[in-house]
Amino acid sequence: RVTLLDLIMAKISEKNPVTPEETMVFLRHADFLAGCFQEKCQAVLKLTSAADAKDEEALVTIRLLDVLCEMTSNNGRLEHLQVVPGLLETAIDTLRLTHLAGKQTVNIFTATHAMTGQEEISHPAVGFKSHLIRLIGNLCYKNKENQDKV
């Protein structure tokens, strides 16, 4: 699943113009991916435990968030994702939960807390909070209704 999400990410990151058919496919996939993220977003919280550091569901969820961030960086797909029911609320709730989890245990969700000396950051959840903030910001971009929710 992570490999498939990597392929989707590569396709949506391309700078080539897309056909109307491809746009429709992207929008259908965007709905599906947003739904998957909403269902699985709590899985990332398992990563705070050392035993679950390689939890597959959590890794898929992290990659889903990356793809959603990239999709919301494109104005054509942004407007479609801004109205997906519950996506913004899920992102905000997940941000709150990761913030609390980071305060209660070692904070693996931000790069500044994950560094202990000069070692390279390799935990898959590093940057998760910043990506949530990026998604929330993108979903609120030029959308008064979403801005009011936040």
Salt bridges, closest charged atoms under 4 A:
ASP6 OD1 - ARG63 NE 2.35
GLU14 OE1 - LYS11 NZ 3.42
GLU22 OE2 - LYS11 NZ 3.60
ASP31 OD1 - HIS80 NE2 2.79
GLU56 OE2 - ARG1 NH2 3.25
GLU57 OE2 - ARG1 NH2 2.63
GLU57 OE1 - LYS40 NZ 3.70
ASP66 OD2 - ARG63 NH1 2.79
ASP66 OD1 - HIS131 ND1 2.60
GLU70 OE1 - ARG134 NH2 3.83
GLU89 OE2 - LYS149 NZ 3.28
ASP93 OD1 - ARG96 NH1 3.41
GLU145 OE2 - LYS149 NZ 3.99
ASP148 OD1 - LYS144 NZ 3.00
